[in-house]
Amino acid sequence: MGYCRETGEDTWGTSLSHFLWLYLIARYIKLYGNLDIIRNKRWLWLLGFIISSGIIFGLAALGARFALPVCLRAYPYCSPWVLMGAISLLLFALSFDFESKIVNWFASSSLSAYLLQDSVYFGFGILYPCVSCLLLPMPLLQRYATMICFSILWLLGICIIDKGWDYCFYRPTCKLYDHIYETYIPLSFKNIF
C-alpha cells in the first residue's frame, strides 16, 4: 500500500506513472475483456462499485471523525478502492449496448469540466471555497442533494461553454488549417503526413 506513505513523489494519483497504470489497465480490458463474460456478470460489477464506494465513504467518515490519517488516504485517485470502483463502474457500463446523443454530448465536454474544476486558480482558489462555505452549514441530506444538483448544473454550464467554444473558435480554426494544408503544402509533403 505505497499510496499510504508520505514520500516525495505524488501519492494522490495525479502523476504520469499513475496515468500510465490507468492506461495499461484500460488497455488490458480492451484487449482481453470478453464482452459476453462482462455482460453476464453485470450485477457483480455494480455490486463491486457499491462496495468500494461504501468503503471509501466509510473510511473518509472515520478519518474525519477520529482524525485517522490512514483513513483520509481512502480517496486519492491511486487508492485501491477508487481503482476497484472505477473499474467496476467501467465494466458495468460496458455491459450495456446503447447509444445516446445526450450522453455523448455531455461526455464530450467532461474533460473540460474536470480540467476547470481541478485547476489550481479556479477550482481550488474560487470554486471549492465557495461551495464549502455554501454546503457546510446545511444538514447532511440537504448537503448531498445540493451537491448532486450543483454537480449537474456545473456540468451543464461547462458543456454549454465548451460547445460554444467549439462552434465559435475550434471549428473555424480547423477549417482554416485544412484550407492552408490543402492549398499551400506540396503533394510531396502530404504523403509524409
N, C-alpha and C positions, 0 to 999 in steps of 0.2 A: 504494500500500500504506500508506494512512494509519493502519492499525491498528498498524503497527510504530513509529510515532512516539510519543514520550512527551510528551503535551500535557496541558493542564489538564482536558481532557474525559475521559470514560470510554473507554478504549481496549480494555477487556476484553469489550465487547459486552453490558453489562447496563443500558444506559441506555434511555430512551424512544425515542430515534432508532433504535437498533438493533432494538428491538421492532417499531417501525413498518416497518422494512425487511423483517423476517421476515414480518410480516403481509402486506405487499404481494407478496412472493414467493409465499407460500402462496395468496393470493387469485388471483394470476395463474395458478397451476397449477390451481386450482379452476375458474376461468372458461374458460381456454383449453386446458387439458390434455385431449387426446384419449385416452380410455381404451384404444382399440384400439392406438394407437401405443405407449402406455405398456406394455401387455401384451406386444406383440411384441418390445419391447426389454428384457424383464425381466432378462436376464443382463447386459446392458450397465449397468443401474443397480446391480446387485450388484458388478460389476467396478469401477464408479466409486466405490462405497463402500469397497471393499477397497483400492484405490489411494490414495484420500485418507486413509484411516486409516493406511496404511503410511507415507505422507509425514508425517503428524502424529507418529506414534511415532518415525520416523527422525529428524526434526528435534528432537523432545524429547530423544531419546537423545544426539544430537550436542551439543545445548545443555547437557545435564547433564554430559557427558564433558569437553567442551572449554570450558565456560562461555561459550558464544557467546550474547550477549543476543538477537540476532535469532532464533535457533533457539528460544529459550524463548518466543517470541511465536507459536508454531505452534498452540497450542491454546486461545486465547481464543474466546469464542462468535462473535466477528466475524471470525475468521480465514477467508480464502477456502477453506482446506482443510476446515475444520469445516463451513462452509456447503455446500460441494460434497458432503461426506459425508452431511450431514443431508438434503439434497435428494435425493441418490441413494437413500438408505435409505427416504425417504418414497415416492418413485416406485416402488421395488421392492415396498414393502408395498402400494401401491395396485394393483399388477398382479395381486394375488390376490383372489379372491372367497371369503371365508369369514367366518363369524360364530362367535364363541366366547364363551360366558358367562364362562369363566375369564379370557380375555384382557381382556374388558370389565371384569371385577371388579377386576383389577389396574390397568388403565388409569384407572379412575375415581378411584383413590387416588394416582396417580403424582405429581400436582401437590402433594399433601400431603407426600409423601416428599421431593420436591425442595425445597419451601419449608423443611422442617425441617432437612434436611441442609445447606442453604445459608444458614441463619440465622447471624448473627454470634455469638450467645451459645452456641447448642448445637452447630452444625456446626463452626465454626472454633475455638470455645472448648473443646469437650469431645470431639466425635466424631473430628475429623481428627487431633488429637494422640494420642488413644488408639489409633486404627487405625495411625498411623505408627509408634508405639512397638512395636506388635504385629508389623507387617509387615517393618520394616527388617532385623531380624536373619535373616530367612528367605532360603533360596536362591530364585533367580528363578522357577523353575517352581512351587514351593510357594507363593510370594508371589502369583502370578497365580491359582492355584487357590483360595487362601484369599480373595482379593479377589472372585472370582466367587461363591463360597459366601456370603461376608459380604453382598454386594450383594443376593442372592436372599433371604437371611434378613431383611435390613434392610427390603426392600420388603414382604415378607410381614408383618413386625411392624407396619409403618406402615399397611398395608391393614387389618389386624385392628383397630388402634386407630381408624382413620378410620371403618370400618364400625360399630364400637361407638358412636362419637360420633354418627354419622348416625342410628342407631336410637334411642339414648337421649335425644338433645337436639335434633337438627335436625328430624326428622320431627314430634315433638310440638309444637315451636315453629311449624312451618309449619301444622299443623292448627289451632293456637290463632289464628294470624294469619288463616287462612282463615275461621274462625268469627267473629272480630271484623269482618272485611271483609264477610261476608255478613249479619251481624246489625245492625251499628251504622252502616254507611256508607249514606247515602241513595242511591236509584236514580239520581238526577241526577248524583252524583259517580262512580258506577260506569261510566257511559257515557264519561266522560273517560278513565278508566284502562283 
